[in-house]
Amino acid sequence: MEVMSPLDSIDSLLFSASRALCTPFAVFVQIQGYVICLLLAAGWAGAAYVRNREIRQMKKCMKDGNDFAFLSHDLHDLEHSKQIQLPGVTVVMPLKGFGEHNLHNWRTQLTSLYGGPLEFLFVVDSTEDPAYHAVSRLLLDFKDDVDARIIIAGPSTTCSQKIHNQLVGVEKMHKGSKYVLFLDDDVRLHPGSVGALTAEMEKRPEIFIQTGYPLDLPSGSLGSYCIYEYHMPCSMGFATGGRTFFLWGGCMMMHADDFRTDKHGVVSQLSDGGYSDDMTLAAIASAHKRLITSPPVAVFPHPLASDLTFSRYWNYLRKQTFVLESYTTYINWIMNRALFSVHCYLSWGFVAPYVMAIFHVMAALRFYFKNNVPQESALNPNGLILVACLVTCTAIELLSMWNLTRIEVRLCNMLSPEAPPLSLSAYNWCLVFVAMVVDNFLYPISAIRSHFSQSINWSGIRYHLRNGKIHKIERTMEKGKKFSDLAAKRLYVRKGAQSKISILGSLSRGLAHWRQPKKYDV
């Protein structure tokens, strides 16, 4: 009896695996992956159409003589008589730490070209937060040009620190404010963003929340591309040009009176064990059938940290999957479980065809480069047909993703004509493909771990959930990590350490000042 060599044994296993992956069930799994690719491509094509429609509208306005189309489609809306009638807006920015892009982001927020009364509230938990020193110096540069101040919120006890900072900011906002705009510190606003959001709220008073979404600018690392890929499928839900069921906590405009009167329990539900601001408010909107919209101009450049490591991406993914463990009602719990199950199923359903394709390709290579292949090891040609279908679907998907990114880059450049133009050439599409597979493979692992751990470390604070709400908060900042996940932000400073205000001052003074918005009349 002839003894097979180890290499022959491996070849036999490869050929057997390739044939097994051509059975009806395996073919169904692979076709399912192709369908997921094509559905993503179709969704991104629809989102690209909505964004491109806005570009065409802006170009038409510019052709008709409106050089300020990035502020308003109707030039008459920029007249003084219209501007003095604009409602008051309070911008609340909950801060934690100071990173490489924060200074520029804050400047884009402070230098909004909104013509109505506008105040900015930077909210930190303590003066030991590095953000406190950075913002203090920045506001000194603006002096009396803007209505902005820093608020010390203190540590949270019943909810996440971010929600606590937001609610304290709402308590301190000007009594004349009609709308409140919550912004994350990684949001890079366009000059007309506040005006566009406010105009839509005035036009449609039935809107409960207006939101937007970031356009990630990867820094070159695999971790940054994984975050870009993670956000892209969600982006199609925000590029509707109107009603949406999605909500991004980085940009939310709401009626100020909803917080003053605790309408629908927005304040009580957020403060009572709330972990995620956007998930909680989205659940309230769903329960009370309130309208959430996302205007087509609400897409914001989001540069990722230049040294964003893969471990920081993993920590970010853990925080994103952990939000599905928080809920306010039984219906909300069911929706989160459904989202959990569907997302995990689709993620691994997306990855499975690529794993199977590896076996098909390896078997084909061994078959064509090996002499005297036994009859029982004959290659099933259907395997390569399946691989060809996968390559085709992947190419269509990547092309659609590229097209949406290209259009959003162009739209951001038009909405911020004074800023250095963004470029699509910085994207590495080979890394985008790798990130697609890696991110979808890791998502179910992260989601399952979040489900069983019921605790998460967020910026040096560990939150423990019970029945969907925060019931225990541990502050381990001195023992925890010094940097956040996306922006390489320093989260705390040692007591007694002096802040490098002079460096921040030199950076901020080097940037040009734009026309400033009006302050509230006191």
N, C-alpha and C positions, 0 to 999 in steps of 0.2 A: 504494500500500500504506500503510495507516494505521500510524503509529508509536505504540507504547505509551509512556505517560508512566512515570516511575520509580515513582509510586504504584501505577499499574495493574500494573506488573511485580511489585511486592511483593505485591499482592493475589493475582495469579495464582500466585505461589509459595506463599502461605498456603493457598489452596484446594487446590493440588496436594499440599502436605504433609499437609493434613487428610485428603484422600482416601487418600493413601498409608498413613496411620496407621490406616486402617480395613481394611487387607489382613489375611488370616488370621494371618500371623506377628506383625504389630504388635498385633492384637487379643489373641493369645496372651500377648505380653509384658505387656500391660495387665492382663489377667485374672490373670496370675501375681502382679502387684503387689497386686491386690485380695485374693488368697488370703493373701499375706504379712501384710497389714493385719488380716485376720480371724483368722489364727493368733496374732498378737500379742495381739489382743483376747481370744481364748480363753485364752491363757496367763495374762494378767493377771487374768482372771475367776477362774481356778483359784487363783492366788496370793491374791486377795482373799478367797476362800472360806476358805482355811487361816488367814489372819490374823483374819478375822472370827469364826471358830470359837473362837479363843483369847479374843477379846473377850467372846463369849457365855459362855464358861466362867468368866472372871473376874467377870462380872456375876452369874452364878449363885452363885459363892462369896460375893460381897459380900451378896447377898440372904439367904444362909443365915447371915449374921453374921460372915463373915471379912472384916474391914476391911483386912487386910494381904494381900489376894489378889495384889497387885502383887509381893509377895515369894514367896509360896507358895500353891498352891491348898489345901493341907492346913494348917490352923492349928496342928495338933499338931507339925508339923515345925519350928515356931518356938519350941517349948518349950526351956528351958535344957538339959534332959537330952539332947535331940537335937542342940542346937547344939554342945555340948562334944565331940561325937563326929565333927564334920565334919572332913574331911581338910585338910591344909595345901595352900595354893595360892600359887605365885609368879607375879606379874604382871611380865612383861618388856616394857618400852616403849623401842624403839629411837627415838632422837630426832635430828632435824636441823633446826636453826633454830627461830625463835620467831615465831608469828603471832597474829593478832587473836583467834582463838578458842581457842588452846592452853591458856590459863590456866583457862578454864571447863572444857574437856575434861579436863584433869588433875585438877581438883577432883572431877569426877564419878567419876573412877577411884579417887581416894584415899578418897572418902567412901562407898565401897561398904558396904552393910549385910550383908555376908557375916559369919556368926558364927564361922567357924573361923579357924585361923591363916592370916594373909595378909601377904605381904611384897610390896613394890613396888621394882622395880629400873629406874631411869631410866638408860639407856645412851647416852652421847654419845661422839664420836670424840676430842674434846679439850676443854680448858677454854675455848678460844677460840670455841666454838659458843655463840651467844646463848641457846640452850636451857639451857646449864649455869647461867648466872647467874639465869635466870628460875626454874628448878626449885629452885636453892639457896635463893632467897628464899621460895618457896612452902613448902618443907619446914621452914624456920625458923618459919613461922606455925603449922604443925602440931606442931612440936617432938616430944614423945614420944608423941603420940596415935596415930601410925601407924608401922609398921615399913617405912621407906622410905629408900633411899639412892641416890646417884648413882655410876655406874661409868664410868670412863674406859676406853674400849675400844681407843683408838689407831686408826690408819688401816688399812683392809683392804688385803690384798695378793693374795689368791687368789679373792675373791668380792665381791659388792656390799657396800657399807658397811652397809646395813640388815641383811643376813644376818650379817655379821661382828658387829655389835652384838648381835643376837639370840643368837648362839652364845656370846659372852662373857658375856651375862646368864645363860644356862643354866649355864655353868661356875660362876658365883658364887651360884647360887640355894641356898637353905637345904636341907640334907641331908634334912630331914623333909618337904619338899614332895612331895606325891603327883601334883599336876598343875601344869603351866605354862601360863599364858595369855599369848599374844602380842597386844599391842594397838598400833595406830598412834596417833600423837598427835592425829589428827583424829577419834577415836572418842569419842562422848559417851555414857557408860554410863548405864544405869538403876540405881537402888539395888539391885535384886535380880538383876542380870545375872550376876554371878559365882556367886551361889547357884544360879541356874537352870541354868547350864552345868555346874556341879559335880554337882548332883543328877542330871542326865541321865547324866553319866559314871559315877557310882556305880551308877545303876540298870542301865546297859548297859555292862559292862566291855569288851565287844568293840569299842566305838567307838575308832577310831584318832585322828580329829580331829573336833572340833566347831567350827562356824563360824557366822557371821552375815553381815549385809549392811547397808550404810548407806542411810538415806533422805535423799537430797539436798534441801537447802533452798536453792533458787536465790536469788541476791542481786539479780537484776533485769537483769543483763547477758545478752547473747546467749550469751557463752561459758559462763556458769553454767548456762543452760538446756540447752546442748549437752551438758554433763557429766551433768546430770540425765537427759536423754534417752538418753545412752550407757549409763547404769547401769540404766535401767528394764527393758530386755529381759532383762538378766542377773538381775534381782531375782526373776523367776518361778522360776529354778532354785534359789533359796535359800528360797523360801516353800513348801517341801514338807511341813514339819512333821515331817520325819524324814530318811531317806536322801537324799543328793544326790551328784552327781558334781562339783559345783562347790566351789571353795574361795576365800575372800577373805582375803588376808593381813592385813587390818586387825583381824581377830578370829579367833584360832585357839587352842583349848584342846587340849592333848595330855597324854599320860602322861609325867611327868618321867623315869621310868625308860627310856623309849624313847630319850632323849638320853644318859642315863648309860651305857647299854649299846650305843649306836649301832645300835639295832634297825632292820633293813632298810636300814642305811646312811644314816639320816636326817642324821647329823652330817657324815659324809664326803662325801655327795653335795651337801649344801648348801655346804660349805666348798671343795669342789673345783670352782671356776669357776662357782658358782651365781649367777645374776642375779636370778631371781624366786623368793621363798620359797614363795608359794602354788602356782605352777606346778610347782616341783620336788617339793613334798610331795604334790600331787595325782597326779603321775606315779608316785611311790613307792606311794601308796595303790592306784592302779590296777594296778600291776605285781604287788603282793602281795595283791590282792583284799581290802583293808582298808576298813573302813566309815567314811564321812564323813557326818555328820548336821548338820542346821541346825534347831534348835528354833524354834517359831513366835514366841517372844518375843525372838529375837535379831535385832531390827531397831533400828538406832541412828540418831538424828538427826545429820545431817552438814551443818552450816551452811557454805556456800561463801563465799569472800572477797567483801567488798563491792565491791572494785575488780577483780574477776576479768575480765581483758581477753580478747579473742578470741585473741590470740597465746599467752597462757598456756594457754588451752584446747587450742590446737594442740600445744603442747609436751607437755601431759598426754596427748593422744591418741597422740602419737608414742611415748611411754613405754609406753602400753598395747598398742599394736600390736607394739612391739619384743619383748615377752615371748614372742611366738610364734616368735621366732628362736632362743630358748634351749631346750635339750632335754637329757635325760640318757641316753636310750637310742634305738635305731633305731625302736622302736615309738612312743616318745614323739615322735620327729621326724615320723613318718607322721601321727600324730594332730594335731600342730600344723599340718602342711601341709593336712590335710583341713579343719581349722577355719579356716585362712587362706582357702582357696578358697571354702568354703561361705559364710563371713561376707562376703567381697567380692562374691560372686554375689548374695546376698540383699540386700546394701546397695544395690547399683546396680539390682537388680530392684525394690526398693522405690521408688527415686527415679524410674526411667524413666517410669511412668505420669503423674507430675506434670509432667515435661517435655513429654510428648505432649499432656497436657491443655491446656497453654499454647497450642499450635498450634490445637487444636480450638476453644478459646474465642476466640482472636484471629480465626480464620477466620469464626466465627459472627458476631462483632461487625461485622466488615467486610461480611459478606453482608447483614446486616439494616440497616446504615446506608449502604449504597452503592446508588445507582440504576443501572439498566441493566446488570445483571450478565450477562455473556455465558453462553450455554448451557454452554460447556465449563468454566466456572468454578462450576457449580452445586455447592452445599454438600451433603455427604453427612450426612444426619441421624444416622447411627449414631455420628458423632463426639461429639455432645452426649449421646447415650445412655451412651456410655462415660464421659464426664465425670460424669454423674449417678451412675453406679455408683461411681466413685472418691470422690465427695463423700460418698456414703452409707457406704462402707467406712471412710473416714477419720473420719467422725463416730462410728461404732461404736468404732473404735480409741481415739480420744481420750476417749470416755466411759468405756471400760474402764480406761484409764490414770488418769483422774480418780478413778474409784471405788477403785482400789487405793491411790492416794495418800491419798485421804480416809480409808480404813480404817487405813492405816499411821500416819497422823497421829493418829487417835483412839487406836490401840493405844499409841503412844509417850506420849501424854498420860496414859493410864491407868497405864503402867509407871513414870512419873515424876510422881507427883501433886504433889510439892513444887516442881517446876520451872514456870517460866512456860509456859502452854499454847502449843503450836504451832497455827498457823492455816492453813487451806487457801486463805484469801482472798489470801494473798501470791503465789500462783501466777498467772502470766499465760499463759493457754492459747493465745493467738495466738502468743506467742513459743515455746511448747512445740511447736506445729506447725512453725514455721519451723526450730526446732532439729532436729526429726525429719528434715527434708529435708537440712539442711546437714550434720548429723553423718553420716548415711548416705552422702552424696555424698563426704565427705572421708575416711571410713574406708579405702576401698580405696587411695586415694592415699597415705595415711599408711602403710598396711601394705606397699605396694610399695616405698616409699622406705626403710622399715626393712629390708626384705629385701635391698636392694642396698647399703645403707650399712654394715650390720653394726656400727654404733657408735651410742651415744646419750649425751647429756649429762644426767646425773641429779644435780640439786642441786650443780652446779659440779664434778662428777667425770665424766669421759668414760670409758665402758666400751667395750672392743672385744671382739667375740665371734669365736671360731674353733671350728668343729664344735660349736656350741651352748653353749659355755662361755666364760667370761671368760678372756682370755689376756693382756690388757694394760689397765692402769688409768692414766689421766692425770689428775692433780689440777690443774685450771685454775681453782680457786676465785677467786684474786685477779684473774684476767682475765675470769671468767665473770659470769653474772648474779647479782644480789644477792638475788633473791626466788624462791621456789618457785612452782609452778604454781597450786595450788588455794587456799592459805590466806594468801597475801601474807606469807609467812614470811621474815624476815631470816635469811639462811643463814650469815653470818659477820660478825665485827666486826673492825675494823682493830686491829692490834696497838697496845697503848698506850691504846686508847679505854676509857673507863670505862663500865660498864654502868649503866643507869638503874634501879637496884634500888629506889630510893625510890618510883618510880612503880608498879612491880609490887607493892611492898608495900602501897601504899595501895589498889590494886585488890583484892588478895587479902584484906586485912583487912576490906574492906567486905562480903564474902560470909559468910553465916552458916555455922557449923560444924554438921554433922549428927553423929549417933551414929557413933563410929569403930569399925572392926573390931578384933578382938583381934590382938595381935602374937604372934610366936613366943615361947615360953618359953625363955629362955636358961639 
